[in-house]
Structures are given as structure tokens and as C-alpha cells.
């Protein structure tokens, strides 16, 4: 038999980051939380929670956290059908873990999440990672659904093509005049500072490869913020790939210019959701797909999509 009080203790510690906060959520003592988790770990023979500040789940612990999410969604449906059952105790809010890339979060994803939250009793825990890596969160059982650039279905997941997020390589007029007066060439790019979100960010390299057919080394600032990317370009700090939705007005007004006019970079995005949770997350999927297909670039899907 599953020890659900212990499983809920694991999930609460991982979600809040500490035993003390988890105890307040569960309305028990920190000692009780610690005992439940310790006994479950001894019974399973694995460590489920890495104690620290904050506490985090191990790979096995993540699997149990996702299981509790499934159970919580099933219980929510049961309470709707049997309200008298819910009246015997206060049902806990179910938190759904999903992942997306920062640029989607900064352009269209939040609108879909907000519409879903207004219609649903579920809470959302939105993790952010590079679009080339969010699928790993699904594979490891850390989330139930994700926006990803991975074009093949993750094992045990349903996949929906959303569209493409279009990027423009932009810079301020002053920056462009300083570094690209003689044109945008491999030689000029080798001296012009770029903007890079993090070590996983390959957008600038992909755009350069698309423009010149090869990878080039160039100096870069590191700036992990979608909005700061735009502001840094406006301020002449460097050039970078910005979502079309965020720089449309700047390009029209001349506050920003394209390095090579008309040469955008389209990143195809997919919504992948765990099959076991897909039906219960149908409302979220509907909002994600509807919003993405309105805000992203439309193109013909591939035959397998």
C-alpha cells in the first residue's frame, strides 16, 4: 500500500523548499514531516529529498511528486462528483508542474496560463529552461507538460505542434553604425558584442549559421532575462535575437534595426503532455494551443504532426 501522508510530505517539502514550510502546509509538526519522509526512504531504500536550502527532490523523489499530482487531480474530480466527501475535509489545492522557455513565457505563454487559472482550481508551478532542454524535465518526471523545441514525442507523452516563435537579430542604430558600418560580415561579427541568455542559448549561433553557413566566434554579454535582452539592445550594449512580438514597435520606430533585414530565425515549438495527465489537463492544453496558434508564426506542419 502507498503511504500517501508520506508522499504528500515529500511533495510539500519539495514544493516549499523546507520541512518547516511543508509542516505549515500540511498542518503538522516539522518533526512529523521528517519522520514520514525518513520512514518512506527507509522502506523504499532510496533518498527522496536532498536536504538543503532549499530542499530538492532526487530523481526518484520527482517521480513520487508527479504521482501525487496525478492523485490530487483524481481526488479533485472525485470531490466534484461527491461533494459530501469533500465536506469531510478541506481538499488541498493541486499544483501542476509545467515547463516552458523564457521567451515563450515573456510573449504568449503567460496569457494562456492566466486564462486556464481563471477557469481551474489547479495551481501552476512554471519552470523555465531553454526550449532545447525543457523536454528533459518531462523525461525525468519533473513536470507533467512542457513547451519544447523537441520535434519527436517524449516517451509516454502526447505532442502538439504549436507554431514557430520568430526572432529578429537586432541592435540600436548607434551600435549598428559603430560595428557594422561596412556591413554585417563574419569579420565585423567577430568584434561586435552579442547578448547570450545562458550557456544553453544557441539562438545567436543558429542565426549566424543561417546567415553565413558556419559557426563563428564572437564576444558576448551574458544576460538571463527576456525583457532585459530588448532593453540591452535599445541601450546599445550588444546585438541579440529578440522575439518579433517584443521588438515590432522598436523596429517600426527605428529604435532598433535588424542586422540583416528580413533574415529572421523561426524556432518551432511543441506542447508535450504526459499521457496519464493529458485528459485532466485538457483545459490547459486547449488554452496553450489556442494562444500559441494566434500569437506564433503559422506554417504547414510536417507529415508526422
Secondary structure, DSSP 8 states (H G I E B T S, - for coil): ---HHHHHHHHHHHHHSSHHHHHHHHTS-HHHHHHHHHHHHHHHTS--EE-SSS-EE-HHHHHHHHHHHHHHHHHHHHHHH-HHHHHTS-----EEEEEE-HHHIIIIIHHHHHHHHHH-S-EEEEEE--TTTHHHHHHTTS-SEEEE---S--TTEEEEEEEEEEEEEEE-HHHHHHH-TT-S-HHHHTTS-EEESSTT--HHHHHHHHHHSS-----EEE---HHHHHHHHHTTS-BEEEEHHHHHHHHHHTSSEESSTT--EEEEEEEEEEHHHHTTTHHHHHHHHHHHHHHSB-----TT-
